[in-house]
Amino acid sequence: MEITLTINGTDITFKPNKLAYNSYINDITMNDKIAPATNFLRRIVTPEHKEPLNEILDNHAGASLQIVEKVIKQFAPDLEIEIKN
Protein backbone atom coordinates (compact mmCIF):
# COMPACT_ATOMS: atom_id res chain seq x y z
CA MET A 1 0.00 0.00 0.00
CA GLU A 2 1.23 3.46 -0.89
CA ILE A 3 -0.12 6.59 0.73
CA THR A 4 0.70 9.96 -0.79
CA LEU A 5 0.09 13.10 1.24
CA THR A 6 0.48 16.67 0.05
CA ILE A 7 2.19 18.48 2.91
CA ASN A 8 2.65 22.23 2.52
CA GLY A 9 2.45 21.79 -1.25
CA THR A 10 4.91 18.88 -1.42
CA ASP A 11 3.81 15.35 -2.30
CA ILE A 12 5.35 12.74 -0.01
CA THR A 13 4.71 9.02 -0.42
CA PHE A 14 4.77 6.48 2.37
CA LYS A 15 4.72 2.69 2.20
CA PRO A 16 3.50 1.57 5.61
CA ASN A 17 3.64 -2.08 6.56
CA LYS A 18 2.47 -4.16 9.49
CA LEU A 19 5.95 -4.60 11.01
CA ALA A 20 6.71 -0.86 10.99
CA TYR A 21 3.22 -0.06 12.31
CA ASN A 22 3.50 -2.59 15.16
CA SER A 23 6.97 -1.28 16.07
CA TYR A 24 5.57 2.27 16.16
CA ILE A 25 2.71 1.27 18.47
CA ASN A 26 5.06 -0.68 20.74
CA ASP A 27 7.50 2.26 20.97
CA ILE A 28 4.91 4.82 22.12
CA THR A 29 5.05 5.63 25.83
CA MET A 30 3.34 8.20 28.04
CA ASN A 31 6.50 10.31 27.91
CA ASP A 32 7.56 9.70 24.32
CA LYS A 33 5.26 10.10 21.35
CA ILE A 34 7.24 12.37 19.03
CA ALA A 35 10.32 10.17 18.54
CA PRO A 36 8.32 7.00 17.74
CA ALA A 37 6.16 8.93 15.24
CA THR A 38 9.22 10.49 13.60
CA ASN A 39 11.04 7.15 13.41
CA PHE A 40 7.96 5.44 11.94
CA LEU A 41 7.61 8.07 9.21
CA ARG A 42 11.30 7.93 8.35
CA ARG A 43 11.11 4.12 8.09
CA ILE A 44 8.15 4.10 5.70
CA VAL A 45 8.80 7.13 3.48
CA THR A 46 9.87 6.30 -0.06
CA PRO A 47 13.57 6.97 -0.75
CA GLU A 48 12.89 9.83 -3.16
CA HIS A 49 10.85 11.66 -0.50
CA LYS A 50 13.23 11.27 2.47
CA GLU A 51 14.79 14.71 2.08
CA PRO A 52 11.52 16.68 1.77
CA LEU A 53 10.09 14.75 4.75
CA ASN A 54 13.16 15.52 6.85
CA GLU A 55 12.88 19.23 6.00
CA ILE A 56 9.26 19.27 7.12
CA LEU A 57 9.96 17.32 10.31
CA ASP A 58 12.97 19.49 11.18
CA ASN A 59 11.23 22.82 10.54
CA HIS A 60 7.68 22.35 11.85
CA ALA A 61 6.98 21.58 15.50
CA GLY A 62 4.51 18.73 15.90
CA ALA A 63 4.64 17.79 12.22
CA SER A 64 5.37 14.13 12.89
CA LEU A 65 2.20 13.68 14.95
CA GLN A 66 0.04 15.42 12.35
CA ILE A 67 1.48 13.37 9.51
CA VAL A 68 1.43 10.03 11.33
CA GLU A 69 -2.25 10.58 12.16
CA LYS A 70 -3.11 10.86 8.45
CA VAL A 71 -0.97 7.85 7.46
CA ILE A 72 -2.43 5.61 10.16
CA LYS A 73 -5.99 6.65 9.37
CA GLN A 74 -5.45 5.27 5.85
CA PHE A 75 -3.32 2.25 6.77
CA ALA A 76 -5.30 1.06 9.80
CA PRO A 77 -8.80 2.51 9.57
CA ASP A 78 -11.16 2.19 12.50
CA LEU A 79 -13.14 -1.02 12.67
CA GLU A 80 -16.85 -0.99 13.20
CA ILE A 81 -17.26 -2.86 16.48
CA GLU A 82 -20.51 -3.42 18.35
CA ILE A 83 -21.09 -4.97 21.75
CA LYS A 84 -23.75 -7.67 21.78
CA ASN A 85 -25.45 -8.72 24.98
N, C-alpha and C positions, 0 to 999 in steps of 0.2 A: 504494500500500500504506500502510495506517495501522497503527501499532503503539501500543497503549496499555499503559503500565506503571503499576502502583500503587506509588508510592514514599512510604514513611512515611505511608500512608493517603490519599495524594492521587493521583488519576488524572491522568496526563499523557500526551498523545497526540503522537506523532511521525509525520512523513511523509517517510521517507528516500527518496532518489532516487539514481540512479547518479552524477550529477555531484557531488553533495554528498559521497557516499561516496568517490569517487575523489579529490576534493580533500582529504578527511580523511586518506586513506592517504598521499597525496603530501606532506602537511604534517608527518607524524610524523618525528621525528629521534631519534637516541640521547639527545639532551639535552632534548628537548621533546615530551612526550606529553600533558600536561595541557591546554595551550592548544589544540592541534588538536582534542582530544576535546570540550572546552567549546565551541569555535567550531562544530563539527559539530552538536552538540546544539541550540545556539541557532539554527542555520540551519534545522533540520528540525522544530523544535517547532511545533505549531499556535499561531496567534496568541492564542487564549484561554488557553493554558497557559504562555505566556512568563513571566509573573510568578511563578507557583508554581515553575517550573523554576529561575528565577534565585535564588529564596529558598533552594532546596535546594543549588544549586551554591555559593552564597555562604556557607552556614552549615555545610557538611559536607565536611571534607577528603577528597579522593579520590572524591567523588561522581561526577564526570564520567566517570572510568574505569569505575566500577561500572555506571553507566547505559549508557554507550556499548557496553560488552560485551554487555548484554542486547539492545540495539537491533540491533547487528550480527549477533548470533546468529540473529535472526529475519529480517533483511533479506538477509544473505549467508550462508546456512547452509553448513556444510562439505560438500564434494563427496566422494563415495565414489570414490577413485582407487586403482587397482591397477597395479603394475608387471608387465608381461608380458615374459618372456624368450624 
